[in-house]
Amino acid sequence: MQVLWYIIRLRWSVWLPTPALIVFVLGVLITATLIVRGTKGALLIGMLLTTAVAATLGRVWGGSAPLVNWKGIFAAPDFSLLFALDLVHSLTWSLVPVIFAFVFTGMFDGLSTFVALAEAANLMDDNGEPRNIKRSLETDATSTLLAALFGSSPGTAYIESAVGIEAGGKTGLTAVTGALLFLPFLFLSPLLSAVPAIATAPALVIVGAYMIRPVVKIKWTSMDEAIPAFLAMVLIPFSYSITQGIIWGFLSWSLLKVVSNRAREVPLALWIIDVLALDALALE
């Protein structure tokens, strides 16, 4: 009888949901409800309510790790990395593969991100191509370069920007406004840490539902189109790398066009990208 009771307690401890899981599920339900009801600013309100739930549950659920870490209000910014890079000694042959890998990863991450965000914002031309993609990539490269000079994390485009797009922000003024609003947090950074990752995760799940919509435009009945698209969609989450998904999607698309005697459909630019993609794989 004691053995049976021990097994029951063991199985229950395995099945018992953690506070983080409960907060996540509640956050998804709250945010989804706000979205369905057409509440303005639903994603932002959902994150704030999820943070409140996490703070409350973290106090009630005794013995568990805190879900919200309060670190105060004010903190002095760290400018120790400002213009601290060493360009002269970094331009050596031994670092060329590293530089190439970063450039290639940045290009593919930026390209795939802009394509997805253009779909989310419906910023497509008459041919179904993203508008102003060249200018977007140039801006992305410039901001990444400046971020390195200032010693901050890369100022590249992130897929999380779809949250702002779905909230109604579809112009450059949105980014400028967001940047200005973040300026005070140079000195109020501990406040940002009060919003846990578990509170932003539900918003990203909802954004994933928005971004899956363009999948219906893929020609699933044409296998030379469907297989590369499927590989890209599967490899991105399984490899934890947008770059890997895009690389294998491009390579498989080009290869299938060649073996089906349709190599002329592969543009010269894609052949160049394929060669760079193989180089990137070889350097890993």
The 8 nearest C-alpha neighbors of each residue, nearest first, counted from 0:
[[1, 3, 2, 4, 5, 6, 7, 8],
 [0, 2, 4, 3, 5, 6, 7, 8],
 [1, 3, 5, 0, 4, 6, 7, 8],
 [4, 2, 0, 6, 5, 1, 7, 8],
 [5, 3, 1, 7, 6, 2, 8, 0],
 [4, 6, 2, 8, 3, 7, 9, 1],
 [5, 7, 9, 3, 4, 8, 10, 2],
 [8, 6, 4, 10, 9, 5, 11, 3],
 [9, 7, 11, 5, 6, 10, 12, 4],
 [8, 10, 6, 12, 7, 11, 5, 13],
 [9, 11, 13, 7, 12, 8, 6, 14],
 [12, 10, 14, 8, 13, 9, 15, 7],
 [13, 11, 15, 9, 10, 14, 8, 16],
 [12, 14, 10, 11, 15, 9, 16, 8],
 [15, 13, 11, 12, 16, 10, 9, 17],
 [14, 16, 12, 13, 11, 17, 10, 18],
 [17, 15, 14, 20, 18, 21, 13, 19],
 [16, 18, 20, 19, 21, 15, 63, 22],
 [19, 17, 21, 20, 22, 16, 56, 57],
 [20, 18, 22, 17, 21, 23, 197, 66],
 [21, 19, 23, 17, 22, 18, 24, 16],
 [20, 22, 18, 24, 23, 19, 25, 17],
 [23, 21, 25, 19, 20, 24, 26, 53],
 [22, 24, 26, 20, 21, 25, 197, 19],
 [25, 23, 27, 21, 26, 22, 20, 28],
 [24, 26, 28, 22, 23, 27, 29, 21],
 [27, 25, 23, 49, 29, 24, 28, 201],
 [26, 28, 201, 24, 30, 25, 29, 31],
 [27, 29, 25, 31, 26, 30, 32, 24],
 [30, 28, 26, 32, 27, 31, 25, 45],
 [31, 29, 45, 33, 27, 32, 28, 26],
 [30, 32, 34, 28, 33, 29, 27, 35],
 [33, 31, 29, 35, 30, 34, 28, 36],
 [32, 34, 30, 36, 41, 38, 31, 35],
 [35, 33, 31, 37, 32, 36, 41, 38],
 [34, 36, 32, 37, 33, 31, 38, 30],
 [35, 37, 33, 34, 38, 32, 31, 41],
 [38, 36, 34, 35, 33, 39, 41, 32],
 [37, 39, 41, 33, 36, 34, 40, 35],
 [40, 38, 41, 37, 166, 34, 33, 42],
 [39, 41, 43, 42, 166, 44, 38, 45],
 [40, 42, 44, 38, 33, 39, 43, 34],
 [41, 43, 45, 44, 40, 202, 30, 46],
 [44, 42, 46, 45, 40, 41, 47, 202],
 [43, 45, 47, 41, 46, 42, 40, 48],
 [44, 46, 30, 42, 48, 43, 47, 41],
 [47, 45, 49, 43, 198, 44, 48, 199],
 [46, 48, 50, 44, 49, 45, 51, 43],
 [49, 47, 51, 45, 50, 46, 44, 52],
 [48, 50, 52, 26, 46, 198, 51, 47],
 [51, 49, 53, 47, 48, 198, 52, 194],
 [50, 52, 48, 54, 49, 53, 55, 47],
 [51, 53, 49, 55, 50, 54, 56, 48],
 [52, 54, 50, 56, 51, 55, 66, 57],
 [55, 53, 51, 57, 52, 67, 56, 50],
 [56, 54, 52, 58, 57, 53, 51, 59],
 [55, 57, 59, 53, 58, 54, 60, 52],
 [56, 58, 54, 65, 55, 66, 60, 59],
 [57, 59, 56, 55, 60, 54, 61, 65],
 [60, 58, 56, 57, 61, 55, 54, 62],
 [61, 59, 57, 58, 56, 63, 62, 18],
 [60, 62, 63, 59, 58, 57, 64, 56],
 [61, 63, 60, 64, 65, 57, 58, 59],
 [64, 62, 61, 60, 65, 57, 18, 66],
 [63, 65, 66, 62, 57, 61, 18, 60],
 [66, 64, 57, 67, 63, 68, 58, 54],
 [65, 67, 57, 53, 64, 54, 68, 195],
 [68, 66, 65, 54, 193, 195, 69, 53],
 [69, 67, 193, 70, 65, 66, 192, 195],
 [68, 70, 193, 71, 67, 192, 189, 190],
 [71, 69, 189, 68, 72, 192, 190, 193],
 [70, 72, 189, 69, 73, 190, 74, 187],
 [71, 73, 189, 187, 190, 74, 70, 188],
 [74, 72, 187, 186, 71, 189, 75, 188],
 [75, 73, 186, 187, 76, 188, 189, 72],
 [74, 76, 186, 77, 73, 185, 187, 188],
 [77, 75, 185, 186, 78, 74, 188, 187],
 [76, 78, 79, 75, 80, 81, 185, 74],
 [79, 77, 81, 80, 76, 150, 149, 82],
 [78, 80, 81, 77, 83, 150, 82, 76],
 [81, 79, 150, 83, 78, 82, 149, 84],
 [80, 82, 149, 150, 83, 78, 79, 148],
 [83, 81, 148, 149, 84, 80, 150, 147],
 [82, 84, 80, 81, 85, 150, 148, 79],
 [85, 83, 82, 86, 148, 80, 147, 150],
 [86, 84, 87, 88, 89, 83, 82, 90],
 [85, 87, 89, 88, 84, 90, 83, 91],
 [88, 86, 89, 85, 90, 91, 84, 94],
 [87, 89, 90, 86, 85, 91, 84, 94],
 [88, 90, 86, 87, 91, 85, 94, 84],
 [91, 89, 88, 87, 86, 92, 94, 95],
 [90, 92, 93, 94, 89, 88, 95, 87],
 [93, 91, 95, 94, 90, 96, 89, 97],
 [92, 94, 91, 95, 96, 97, 90, 89],
 [93, 95, 97, 92, 91, 96, 98, 89],
 [94, 96, 98, 92, 97, 93, 99, 91],
 [97, 95, 99, 98, 94, 100, 282, 93],
 [98, 96, 100, 94, 95, 99, 101, 93],
 [97, 99, 95, 101, 100, 96, 102, 94],
 [98, 100, 96, 102, 97, 101, 103, 95],
 [101, 99, 97, 103, 98, 102, 104, 96],
 [100, 102, 104, 98, 103, 99, 105, 97],
 [103, 101, 99, 105, 100, 104, 106, 98],
 [102, 104, 106, 100, 105, 101, 99, 107],
 [105, 103, 101, 107, 106, 102, 108, 242],
 [104, 106, 102, 108, 103, 107, 109, 101],
 [107, 105, 103, 109, 104, 108, 110, 102],
 [108, 106, 110, 104, 109, 105, 242, 111],
 [107, 109, 105, 111, 110, 106, 104, 242],
 [108, 110, 112, 106, 107, 111, 105, 113],
 [111, 109, 107, 113, 112, 108, 106, 114],
 [110, 112, 114, 108, 113, 109, 107, 115],
 [113, 111, 109, 115, 110, 114, 158, 108],
 [112, 114, 116, 110, 115, 111, 117, 109],
 [113, 115, 117, 111, 112, 116, 129, 110],
 [116, 114, 118, 112, 113, 117, 111, 119],
 [117, 115, 119, 113, 118, 114, 120, 112],
 [118, 116, 122, 120, 114, 119, 115, 129],
 [117, 119, 121, 115, 116, 120, 114, 122],
 [118, 120, 116, 117, 121, 210, 115, 161],
 [119, 121, 117, 122, 118, 116, 164, 169],
 [122, 120, 118, 119, 123, 117, 116, 129],
 [123, 121, 117, 120, 130, 129, 118, 124],
 [124, 122, 129, 128, 127, 130, 121, 117],
 [123, 125, 127, 126, 128, 130, 129, 122],
 [124, 126, 127, 123, 128, 130, 129, 122],
 [127, 125, 124, 128, 123, 129, 130, 122],
 [126, 128, 124, 123, 125, 129, 130, 122],
 [127, 129, 123, 124, 126, 130, 125, 114],
 [130, 128, 123, 117, 132, 114, 122, 124],
 [129, 131, 123, 132, 124, 122, 128, 117],
 [130, 132, 134, 133, 135, 129, 136, 122],
 [131, 133, 135, 130, 134, 129, 136, 113],
 [134, 132, 136, 135, 131, 137, 130, 138],
 [135, 133, 137, 131, 136, 132, 138, 139],
 [134, 136, 132, 138, 133, 137, 139, 131],
 [135, 137, 139, 133, 138, 134, 140, 132],
 [138, 136, 134, 140, 139, 135, 141, 133],
 [139, 137, 141, 135, 136, 140, 142, 134],
 [138, 140, 136, 142, 155, 137, 141, 135],
 [139, 141, 143, 137, 138, 142, 136, 144],
 [142, 140, 138, 144, 143, 139, 137, 145],
 [141, 143, 145, 154, 139, 144, 140, 146],
 [144, 142, 154, 153, 146, 140, 141, 145],
 [145, 143, 141, 147, 142, 146, 140, 148],
 [144, 146, 148, 142, 147, 143, 141, 149],
 [147, 145, 143, 149, 151, 148, 144, 153],
 [148, 146, 150, 144, 145, 149, 151, 143],
 [149, 147, 145, 82, 146, 150, 144, 81],
 [148, 150, 81, 146, 147, 82, 151, 145],
 [151, 149, 80, 147, 81, 148, 146, 82],
 [152, 150, 146, 149, 147, 153, 80, 148],
 [151, 153, 146, 154, 150, 147, 143, 155],
 [154, 152, 143, 155, 146, 151, 147, 142],
 [155, 153, 143, 142, 146, 152, 156, 139],
 [156, 154, 139, 153, 143, 157, 142, 109],
 [155, 157, 109, 139, 112, 154, 158, 113],
 [158, 156, 159, 160, 155, 112, 109, 161],
 [157, 159, 160, 112, 161, 156, 116, 115],
 [160, 158, 161, 157, 162, 203, 163, 206],
 [161, 159, 162, 158, 163, 157, 164, 116],
 [160, 162, 164, 159, 163, 158, 165, 116],
 [163, 161, 160, 165, 164, 159, 206, 166],
 [162, 164, 166, 160, 161, 168, 165, 167],
 [165, 163, 168, 161, 167, 166, 162, 169],
 [164, 166, 167, 162, 163, 161, 168, 119],
 [167, 165, 163, 164, 40, 168, 162, 42],
 [168, 166, 164, 165, 169, 163, 40, 120],
 [167, 169, 164, 163, 173, 166, 170, 165],
 [168, 170, 164, 167, 120, 173, 171, 163],
 [171, 169, 172, 173, 168, 174, 164, 167],
 [172, 170, 173, 174, 175, 169, 168, 176],
 [171, 173, 175, 170, 174, 176, 168, 169],
 [172, 174, 176, 171, 175, 168, 170, 177],
 [175, 173, 177, 171, 172, 176, 178, 170],
 [174, 176, 172, 178, 177, 173, 179, 171],
 [177, 175, 173, 179, 178, 174, 172, 180],
 [176, 178, 174, 180, 175, 179, 173, 181],
 [177, 179, 175, 181, 176, 180, 174, 182],
 [180, 178, 176, 182, 181, 177, 175, 183],
 [179, 181, 177, 178, 182, 176, 183, 184],
 [180, 182, 178, 184, 179, 183, 177, 185],
 [181, 183, 179, 184, 180, 185, 178, 186],
 [184, 182, 185, 181, 186, 187, 180, 179],
 [185, 183, 187, 188, 186, 181, 182, 191],
 [184, 186, 183, 182, 76, 187, 188, 181],
 [185, 187, 184, 74, 75, 73, 188, 183],
 [188, 186, 184, 73, 72, 189, 185, 190],
 [187, 189, 184, 190, 191, 186, 185, 74],
 [190, 188, 192, 72, 191, 70, 187, 71],
 [191, 189, 193, 188, 192, 72, 187, 71],
 [192, 190, 193, 189, 188, 194, 187, 184],
 [191, 193, 189, 194, 190, 195, 68, 188],
 [192, 194, 191, 190, 69, 68, 67, 195],
 [195, 193, 192, 191, 50, 198, 196, 67],
 [196, 194, 197, 198, 67, 193, 192, 66],
 [195, 197, 199, 198, 200, 194, 192, 66],
 [196, 198, 200, 195, 199, 23, 19, 22],
 [199, 197, 49, 46, 196, 50, 195, 200],
 [200, 198, 196, 202, 197, 201, 46, 203],
 [199, 201, 203, 197, 202, 198, 196, 204],
 [202, 200, 27, 204, 203, 26, 199, 23],
 [203, 201, 205, 204, 199, 200, 42, 206],
 [202, 204, 206, 200, 205, 201, 207, 199],
 [205, 203, 207, 201, 206, 202, 200, 208],
 [204, 206, 208, 202, 207, 203, 201, 209],
 [207, 205, 203, 209, 208, 204, 210, 202],
 [206, 208, 204, 210, 205, 209, 203, 211],
 [207, 209, 205, 206, 211, 210, 204, 212],
 [210, 208, 206, 207, 211, 212, 205, 119],
 [209, 211, 207, 212, 208, 119, 206, 213],
 [212, 210, 208, 209, 214, 213, 207, 215],
 [211, 213, 210, 214, 209, 215, 208, 216],
 [214, 212, 215, 216, 211, 210, 118, 217],
 [215, 213, 216, 212, 217, 211, 210, 228],
 [214, 216, 213, 217, 212, 218, 211, 219],
 [217, 215, 214, 213, 218, 212, 219, 127],
 [216, 218, 215, 214, 219, 225, 224, 213],
 [219, 217, 220, 221, 224, 225, 216, 222],
 [220, 218, 225, 221, 217, 222, 224, 226],
 [219, 221, 218, 222, 225, 224, 217, 223],
 [222, 220, 219, 218, 224, 223, 225, 226],
 [221, 223, 225, 224, 226, 220, 219, 218],
 [222, 224, 221, 255, 225, 226, 252, 256],
 [225, 223, 222, 221, 226, 227, 218, 228],
 [226, 224, 222, 219, 228, 227, 223, 229],
 [225, 227, 229, 228, 222, 224, 223, 230],
 [228, 226, 248, 230, 252, 229, 251, 225],
 [229, 227, 225, 231, 226, 230, 248, 232],
 [228, 230, 226, 232, 227, 231, 225, 233],
 [231, 229, 227, 233, 228, 232, 234, 248],
 [230, 232, 244, 248, 228, 234, 229, 233],
 [231, 233, 229, 230, 235, 234, 228, 244],
 [234, 232, 230, 231, 235, 236, 229, 237],
 [233, 235, 244, 237, 231, 238, 236, 230],
 [234, 236, 244, 241, 240, 238, 233, 237],
 [237, 235, 239, 238, 234, 233, 240, 232],
 [236, 238, 234, 239, 235, 233, 240, 244],
 [237, 239, 240, 234, 235, 236, 243, 244],
 [240, 238, 236, 237, 235, 241, 234, 243],
 [241, 239, 235, 238, 242, 243, 244, 236],
 [240, 242, 235, 244, 243, 108, 245, 239],
 [241, 243, 245, 240, 244, 107, 108, 104],
 [244, 242, 246, 240, 245, 241, 247, 235],
 [243, 245, 231, 235, 234, 241, 242, 247],
 [244, 246, 248, 242, 243, 247, 231, 249],
 [247, 245, 243, 249, 248, 244, 276, 242],
 [246, 248, 250, 249, 244, 245, 251, 243],
 [247, 249, 227, 231, 245, 251, 246, 250],
 [250, 248, 252, 246, 247, 251, 245, 253],
 [251, 249, 247, 253, 252, 248, 273, 246],
 [250, 252, 254, 248, 253, 227, 249, 247],
 [253, 251, 249, 255, 227, 250, 254, 248],
 [252, 254, 256, 250, 251, 255, 249, 265],
 [255, 253, 251, 257, 256, 252, 250, 258],
 [256, 254, 258, 252, 257, 253, 223, 251],
 [255, 257, 261, 262, 253, 259, 254, 258],
 [256, 258, 262, 254, 260, 255, 259, 261],
 [259, 257, 255, 260, 256, 254, 261, 262],
 [258, 260, 256, 257, 261, 255, 262, 223],
 [261, 259, 257, 258, 262, 256, 263, 255],
 [262, 260, 256, 263, 259, 257, 264, 258],
 [261, 263, 257, 256, 264, 265, 260, 253],
 [264, 262, 261, 265, 266, 260, 256, 257],
 [263, 265, 262, 261, 266, 256, 253, 257],
 [264, 266, 263, 262, 253, 269, 267, 270],
 [267, 265, 269, 268, 264, 270, 263, 262],
 [266, 268, 270, 269, 271, 265, 272, 263],
 [267, 269, 271, 266, 270, 272, 265, 273],
 [268, 270, 272, 271, 267, 266, 273, 265],
 [271, 269, 273, 267, 272, 268, 274, 266],
 [272, 270, 268, 274, 269, 273, 275, 267],
 [271, 273, 269, 275, 274, 270, 276, 268],
 [274, 272, 276, 270, 271, 275, 269, 250],
 [275, 273, 277, 271, 276, 272, 278, 270],
 [274, 276, 278, 272, 273, 277, 279, 271],
 [275, 277, 273, 279, 274, 278, 272, 246],
 [278, 276, 280, 274, 279, 275, 281, 273],
 [279, 277, 275, 281, 276, 280, 282, 274],
 [278, 280, 276, 282, 277, 281, 100, 275],
 [281, 279, 277, 283, 282, 278, 276, 275],
 [280, 282, 278, 279, 283, 277, 276, 275],
 [281, 283, 279, 280, 278, 96, 100, 97],
 [282, 280, 281, 279, 100, 278, 96, 97]]
